[in-house]
Amino acid sequence: MAGERIAALHAALGEAVLAQIHGAIRTTWLPIEVDVALAEAVESTCGPNSDYERARQSLLESMERSFLRPFVEGVRKVFGLSPKGLLKTCQRAWGGLYRDCGEPRFLDLAVNSAALDFRSMPAAMLESAVYLRAIAGALHALLDLCHTEGQIEVEAVDRERRAVRFVVTWH
């Protein structure tokens, strides 16, 4: 079963994307179109919202076990683990995860809600509802890290201005 799913995922990605992935060394920045293609392939192969959950679990694991753990520990010491504290750090952390893929700005909306407004987003990201939901899934991992229930909405996609807003609410 797993082998069949991987074969289907490879088929959905296509030879050109697979060649880019396989040809990259660990420190290579792949074009955002490759990441978007991966999100779309996961979603088409594994079903609705599967890439949201993949992104959520992947970021959570990275924050708990791998290269983002020191960053999270620093945030914990300075701000404590709160949804707003972690969302504020996205303004600095985004550039470490993405290159030439927009800039987030934190907005404090209410006691239990905040937004991230992104500007200068590449068209490939804005044109993929699946990819935008995957970003929402990754933001959901921040709530998970705080042991907080909540939701993330993709709101106000503006392709002309290359902007998107994610609204995060929790309780």
LINVENJO-V661729 format. One record per backbone hydrogen bond with DSSP energy under -1.0 kcal/mol. CO is the residue of the C=O (numbers start at 0). NH is the residue of the N-H. E is the energy in kcal/mol with one decimal. If there is no record, write none. Layout:
{{CO:NH:E} {CO:NH:E}}
This chain:
{{0:4:-2.2} {1:5:-2.4} {2:6:-2.2} {3:7:-2.3} {4:8:-2.4} {5:9:-2.8} {6:10:-2.3} {7:11:-2.4} {8:12:-2.1} {9:13:-2.2} {13:17:-2.2} {14:18:-2.5} {15:19:-1.7} {16:20:-2.3} {17:21:-3.0} {18:22:-2.0} {24:27:-2.2} {30:33:-1.7} {31:35:-2.5} {32:36:-2.3} {33:37:-2.1} {34:38:-2.4} {35:39:-2.6} {36:40:-2.4} {37:41:-2.7} {38:42:-2.4} {39:43:-2.5} {40:44:-2.1} {41:45:-3.1} {42:46:-1.6} {46:49:-1.9} {48:52:-1.9} {49:53:-2.1} {50:54:-2.7} {51:55:-2.3} {52:56:-2.7} {53:57:-2.6} {54:58:-2.3} {55:59:-2.1} {56:60:-2.6} {57:61:-2.1} {58:62:-2.5} {59:63:-1.8} {60:64:-2.6} {61:67:-1.1} {65:68:-1.9} {67:71:-2.4} {68:72:-2.6} {69:73:-2.0} {70:74:-2.2} {71:75:-2.8} {72:76:-2.0} {73:77:-2.1} {74:78:-3.2} {74:79:-1.3} {79:81:-1.2} {81:85:-2.6} {82:86:-2.7} {83:87:-2.4} {84:88:-1.3} {87:90:-1.3} {88:91:-1.1} {88:92:-2.8} {89:93:-2.1} {92:95:-1.5} {93:96:-1.3} {93:97:-2.6} {102:118:-1.7} {104:116:-2.8} {106:114:-2.6} {109:112:-1.2} {111:169:-2.1} {112:108:-1.2} {112:109:-2.1} {113:167:-3.2} {114:106:-2.6} {115:165:-2.3} {116:104:-1.9} {117:163:-1.6} {118:102:-2.0} {121:125:-1.9} {122:126:-2.6} {124:127:-1.1} {127:131:-2.4} {128:132:-2.2} {129:133:-1.9} {130:134:-2.1} {131:135:-1.9} {132:136:-2.3} {133:137:-2.3} {134:138:-2.4} {135:139:-1.9} {136:140:-1.1} {139:143:-2.2} {140:144:-2.4} {141:145:-1.1} {142:147:-2.4} {143:146:-1.7} {148:170:-2.2} {150:168:-2.5} {152:166:-2.4} {154:164:-2.4} {157:162:-2.5} {161:120:-2.4} {162:157:-3.2} {163:117:-3.2} {164:154:-3.7} {165:115:-2.3} {166:152:-2.7} {167:113:-2.2} {168:150:-2.4}}
